């Protein structure tokens, strides 16, 4: 999944969020892999709600990301951490 995210970001800096349905180990591995790559900041890793897990199934791993359009956006991100 990390390679797919890296491919889809097309070289842009991104902020990513990771969620999982009872798959904390895989979520941690994805976080670690993404953090090794330049230009990727992890916003959070979180379990999904029971309602989402009922639809995705146990073990689901979800990632979302958006591009950082300016350096000030990245600075703002750092202030929230």
C-alpha angles and dihedrals in degrees: 000000000000091000091050092051090048090051094048095049089064094213095309123132110253143187113221136194125200127202132177143186104227093322103111093148094057091044090053092048092051091048091051092048094048093047089058090062121085116245098023121113122184114224097188147328114221143161115249122243119268090252092057091043090054089060100038098039131230113308098029117153118202130187131182129178143174133196122259103233098193141016089246089061089055090049090051089051090055092053092057094055 
